[in-house]
Amino acid sequence: MERSGSETLAIYAADKISKVRELGLLSAWRASQRKNQAKLAHYRASLEMLRRAAASTRLVICLDAELGRLEPRALERRRDAYDSRPSIREMAYRR
């Protein structure tokens, strides 16, 4: 991917921006799930690759900003994930 042309890198960056924004829409519990944390790590690695390949293009800067907005929330969600889930008793009363 790093050796791809500028158009390919732009599409890749735009896709990652979209995916990071989707992670930002998840509930606290879903954001803390292992698969979503793995996605976040992948998007961070993608940003580093894009920095090497495309330096500071607008899309790389945008991806960096989106990750910056998401990461504090992701860390907070991970810490509070179990606190935000309803208890078994609360789930039983909802029925």
N, C-alpha and C positions, 0 to 999 in steps of 0.2 A: 504494500500500500504506500509506503514512504516514497517509492520511486515513481508513483503514478503522476499523471499530468495534473495541472492546476484545476481543471474542471472536475476531475474525479475526486480530488481532495476536497473541493468545495461541496460536492454532493455528500461525501462522507461526513464532513463537518456539520452540514445542515441536518443530516439524519441524526447525528448524535445530539444536537441541540434539541430536536424534537423528542428524542427518547428521554433526555434528562428532564425536560418539562413534564413528560408523562409521569415520571417517577415523583415529581413534585405534587402531583394530584392524588397520589395514593394515601390511604388512611395510615395512621401511625402504625397500626399493627402490620399492615401489608408492607409498608416501607421497611420495616425491621426484619422481614423474612430474609433468610439466607440468600435466596435467588436474587432478590432485589438489591441486597448489599453487594452481591457479586457483580450485578449489572453496573452499579455505581463505581466499583473498582475498575471495571472494563472501560467505562467512560472516562475515568481519570487517566488510564493508560492511553486511551485514544487521544486525549488532549495532549499528552506528552509527545506522542508520535506526530501529531499535527504541528506542534510547536517546532519540532525538528524539520519537518518537511515543508511546512507552509509559513513558518515564522509567525509574524503578527498580522495576518490578514484579518479582515473584519469578522469573518465567521469563527476563526480561532479565538479571537478576543471575546466574541459573544458566547462561545462554548465555555470559556474560562469563567465568564460572569455568571452564566447559568449554574455551573457547578458550584461556584462560590455562594450563590443564593441557596442552593439545595443542601449543601453539606452541613451547615449548622443545624438545619431542620432535621436532616437524616441522623445526626448524632443525638439530637434531643429525642427523636422518635425511638431510636434504639434504646436509650436509657429508660424511657417511659413506656415502652411497648407493652410490658406486662401489666402496668398500672392502668392502662387505658382500656384493656379488654374487660368486658363485663364478666362478673363472677357467674358461676353455675346457678346460683340462686337468682341473680338478676335475669338470667336467660330463661329460667323456668317461669318467672312472673310475666315475662313478655308474651308468652303463649296464650 
